[in-house]
Each structure stands twice: as C-alpha cells, then as structure tokens.
C-alpha cells in the first residue's frame, strides 16, 4: 500500500519546527562564554559518538563515512558559533555607545525599519543593528568594529583582524589569512555540502598558497576539528580582550568630553561581566563577578 500523500501535512509539520525550542543557556548573555559553550558542546558530540559507537559492532567503512559527515557539520557549527560571537560582541559595543554619540559610527550597520521593529519590545538596539548582518569576512568585520569603536585620532585605527604592515597587534596578523581560509571552508560546506567547486578551489589556493584539487568533497578529520576549535577559541579570547579595552577607551574619551554622560564606576561594573574580564574607565576598575 502506498504511503499517504504528505502534501496535506507538510506545511503544518514544517511550520511546527520553529516551536520546537529550548531556552538559551545562562552564559548566552556573555559573548565569549556563549561561544565557548557551543564550541565545547560541538566537540563533546564527536567524543560522545566515537565513544559509544566503539562499544558496538560496526562496519568500519560505514563508520568512517558517517563520522566524516558529522565532522563536517561540527566544523560548520563552530564557524556559525564564532560568527554569532562577533555579532554579540558588536551588539554590546552598540548598546553602550549608541545613546552617547551623535556621529556616524553606526552607519556601517544600517538596517531596514522592519528589522528594528522586531527588536523594539526587547529594547535591544545592539542586537537590532548587528544580528541580521552577516559577519563572514575579515575586512567587513574590521570596518564595522573600527567604525563603531572609533576614537578622535584618525590615525588610531582598530583592527579585529590585523592583516599586514603596521596594522596592530602585529603578532595577530597571521589570524587574518587563517580565518579567511576557515570562512571559505564554511561557505563550501554551507552552500555546496562540502563540494569544493573550481571557484572554491581557486579561492582556497590563493589563501593557503598551495594547489587545491576540484571537484572534491571536504572530509575533515577529528584532528582537523580539534585544530579549528582551538584556533577559534584562542581567536575569540584575543578579540574579546582587545574589544573590551577599546570600548573602555571610547567611553573614557566620551566621559572626558562630557562627564554627565555616565558614572565610570557604574559603567565599568556593567561591562566587566559581559566581557568576563576587568574593565577600567576613567581610573575606575570593575572585575567580573
């Protein structure tokens, strides 16, 4: 007997997926910890599957094929979590600067009115400005953060991903190319299910400065995932610290110009938990709880 037609059920069942949810973890209010939680959960998934599957009789060929697909999805999850981290970090900056400036520093995040309307109830200006924008390109990330966190000195340029020359910190410049490579791999997985097209191969070749075959399918190993996890976690730590210091400098400059804008001790106390590190503004230091 043939299966009943699915067309009468599909719309309702697929619509219901949006209702199958759970609350965000408590750490979701802290960008770096939210990323760390997702990163650890993704890695734990690999370990859990590996440990439990090895307790049973399995076909090694099939096991390798399926785990390669899991690895590919975990790599995608790590990249997605890192993009979310950048959005959440930028949102914190916007929330603490937007109502204290009259310049054009938020123009790089311009949004349609319908996007803002969705956030009115939550009173989350930063999220309204940042969440619907993609953060998948080092140059775009640099431009946005540099504009948001601009100081009066036009020569004092902030780089989330310094690339070359006198861009600071010089010791972090290697991350630009590595992150660009990772975002290209993420694009290949997300849009082509891991198939390296000729276009992808050309871009990857320029990034890693080595030949890349195509068409091929990406088959990341467990060690590959471990390396990606460590790289992204260390990169997130570096960015989190540098953005915290830069935001504090921006706020201190605004306070020097108008000391009625906020109380430095109160502002530092509000920021320290969000960056999970000490924050100092106008000589007032607060530590995270």
C-alpha positions in Angstrom: 0.0 0.0 0.0 1.5 3.4 -1.0 2.2 5.9 1.7 -0.5 8.6 2.1 0.3 11.9 0.4 2.4 14.2 2.6 1.4 17.4 1.0 -1.5 17.9 3.4 0.7 17.5 6.4 4.0 19.1 5.3 3.1 22.7 5.8 1.9 22.3 9.4 4.8 19.9 10.4 7.5 22.1 9.0 5.9 25.2 10.4 5.9 23.5 13.8 9.7 23.2 13.8 10.0 26.8 14.9 8.1 25.9 18.0 10.4 23.0 19.0 12.8 25.1 21.1 14.5 25.4 24.5 15.8 28.3 26.5 19.2 29.7 25.8 21.9 28.8 28.4 22.6 31.3 31.1 26.0 32.0 29.6 24.3 33.4 26.4 24.5 36.9 28.0 28.3 36.8 27.8 29.5 36.6 24.1 32.8 34.8 24.8 31.2 32.2 27.2 28.3 31.7 24.8 30.9 30.8 22.1 32.9 28.6 24.5 29.8 26.7 25.5 28.8 25.9 21.9 32.4 25.1 21.0 32.6 22.6 23.9 29.2 21.1 23.1 30.2 20.5 19.4 33.5 18.8 20.4 31.7 16.7 23.1 29.3 15.5 20.4 32.2 14.0 18.5 33.6 12.3 21.6 30.2 11.0 22.6 29.5 9.4 19.2 33.0 8.0 19.0 33.0 6.5 22.5 29.6 4.9 22.2 29.9 3.6 18.7 33.2 1.9 19.5 31.3 -0.1 22.1 29.3 -1.9 19.4 29.9 -4.0 16.4 30.2 -1.5 13.4 31.3 -1.6 9.8 34.4 0.5 9.8 33.9 1.7 6.2 30.4 3.0 7.0 31.6 4.4 10.4 34.3 6.4 8.7 31.9 7.8 6.1 29.3 8.8 8.6 31.8 10.3 11.0 33.3 12.4 8.2 29.8 13.9 7.7 29.5 14.5 11.4 32.9 16.2 11.4 31.8 18.4 8.5 28.7 19.5 10.3 30.6 20.2 13.5 33.1 22.3 11.6 30.1 24.3 10.3 28.7 24.6 13.8 32.0 26.0 15.1 32.1 28.6 12.4 28.5 29.6 13.0 29.1 30.0 16.7 32.1 32.2 16.0 30.1 34.4 13.7 27.4 34.7 16.4 30.2 35.7 18.9 31.2 38.6 16.7 27.6 39.8 16.4 27.0 39.6 20.1 30.3 41.4 20.9 29.4 44.2 18.4 25.9 44.4 20.0 27.5 45.1 23.4 29.5 47.9 21.9 26.5 49.4 20.2 24.4 49.2 23.4 27.0 51.2 25.4 27.8 53.8 22.8 24.7 54.5 20.6 22.9 56.8 23.0 26.1 58.7 23.9 27.3 59.8 20.5 26.0 61.9 17.6 28.4 60.9 14.9 28.1 58.4 12.1 29.8 55.4 13.7 26.8 53.2 13.4 26.2 53.8 9.7 28.1 50.6 8.7 25.2 48.7 10.5 22.3 50.4 8.8 19.2 48.3 8.8 15.6 48.4 7.4 12.8 49.6 9.7 11.2 46.1 9.7 14.4 44.8 11.3 14.4 47.4 14.0 10.7 46.8 14.7 11.3 43.1 15.6 13.6 44.3 18.5 11.6 47.1 19.9 9.9 45.0 22.6 13.2 43.7 23.9 14.8 47.2 23.9 17.9 45.7 22.3 19.3 48.3 20.0 22.7 46.4 19.6 21.0 43.2 18.5 18.8 45.1 16.1 21.8 46.6 14.5 24.0 43.5 14.4 22.0 40.3 14.3 20.7 40.3 10.8 24.1 41.3 9.3 26.5 38.6 8.2 29.9 38.6 9.8 31.8 36.3 7.5 34.6 38.4 6.0 37.6 39.7 7.9 37.6 43.1 6.0 34.0 43.7 6.7 34.4 42.8 10.4 37.4 45.2 10.6 35.5 48.1 9.0 32.4 47.7 11.3 34.3 47.4 14.6 36.8 50.1 13.6 33.8 52.5 12.9 31.9 51.5 16.0 34.9 51.9 18.2 36.5 54.9 16.5 38.4 57.5 18.6 39.0 61.2 17.8 42.5 60.4 16.5 42.0 59.3 12.8 45.4 57.6 12.9 44.4 55.3 15.8 42.8 52.6 13.7 41.4 49.4 15.4 41.7 46.0 13.7 39.9 42.9 14.9 41.9 41.0 12.2 45.1 42.9 11.5 46.5 41.7 8.2 49.8 43.4 7.2 52.1 46.3 7.6 51.7 48.4 10.7 48.2 47.1 11.5 48.2 46.2 15.2 48.7 43.9 17.0 51.3 42.6 14.6 51.5 39.3 16.4 47.9 38.6 15.5 48.3 39.2 11.7 48.5 35.5 10.9 44.9 35.0 12.1 43.6 37.1 9.1 44.5 34.6 6.5 43.7 31.6 8.7 40.2 33.0 9.5 39.6 33.8 5.8 40.5 30.2 4.9 38.1 28.9 7.5 35.3 31.1 6.3 35.8 29.9 2.8 35.6 26.3 4.0 32.4 27.2 5.9 31.0 28.6 2.7 31.8 25.4 0.8 30.1 23.3 3.4 27.0 25.5 3.9 26.3 26.2 0.2 27.7 23.2 -1.6 27.5 20.4 1.1 31.3 20.3 1.2 31.9 20.1 -2.5 35.0 22.1 -3.5 34.0 23.7 -6.8 36.5 25.1 -9.2 35.7 28.6 -7.9 36.2 27.4 -4.3 39.5 25.8 -5.2 40.8 29.0 -6.7 40.0 31.0 -3.6 41.4 28.4 -1.3 44.6 28.1 -3.4 45.1 31.9 -3.0 44.5 31.7 0.7 46.7 28.7 1.6 49.2 29.3 -1.2 49.1 25.7 -2.4 47.3 23.7 -5.1 43.7 22.7 -4.2 42.0 19.9 -6.3 38.5 20.2 -7.6 35.8 19.0 -7.8 36.4 17.2 -4.5 34.4 16.7 -1.2 35.8 18.0 2.0 36.3 15.2 4.5 37.6 16.8 7.7 39.3 14.5 10.4 38.9 14.6 14.1 42.3 16.3 14.3 41.1 18.9 11.9 38.1 19.7 14.1 40.3 19.9 17.2 42.6 22.4 15.4 39.6 24.5 14.3 38.2 24.5 17.8 41.5 25.6 19.4 42.1 28.3 16.8 38.6 29.8 17.1 38.7 29.7 20.9 42.0 31.4 21.1 41.0 33.9 18.5 37.8 34.7 20.4 39.8 35.2 23.6 42.1 37.7 21.8 39.3 39.6 20.2 37.2 39.7 23.4 40.1 41.3 25.3 41.0 43.8 22.7 37.4 44.9 22.1 36.9 45.3 25.8 39.9 47.6 26.1 38.9 49.6 23.0 35.3 50.1 24.2 36.6 51.3 27.5 38.9 53.8 25.7 35.9 55.1 23.7 33.8 55.5 26.7 36.6 57.2 28.6 37.0 59.7 25.7 33.3 60.4 25.7 33.4 60.9 29.5 36.3 63.3 29.3 34.3 65.4 26.8 31.1 65.3 29.0 31.3 63.8 32.5 27.5 63.9 32.8 27.0 61.0 30.4 27.5 58.2 32.9 29.3 57.2 36.1 32.6 55.5 35.2 32.4 53.0 38.1 28.9 52.0 37.2 29.7 51.7 33.5 32.8 49.6 34.2 30.7 47.4 36.5 28.1 46.8 33.7 30.8 45.9 31.2 33.0 43.6 33.2 30.5 40.7 33.4 29.8 41.0 29.6 33.5 40.6 28.7 34.3 38.3 31.7 37.4 40.4 32.4 38.4 43.6 34.4 37.3 46.8 32.8 38.8 50.2 33.6 37.1 53.5 32.7 38.5 56.9 33.8 40.5 55.2 36.6 37.6 53.2 37.9 38.1 49.4 37.6 35.5 46.7 37.9 36.0 43.0 38.0 33.6 40.3 36.7 31.6 38.5 39.4 
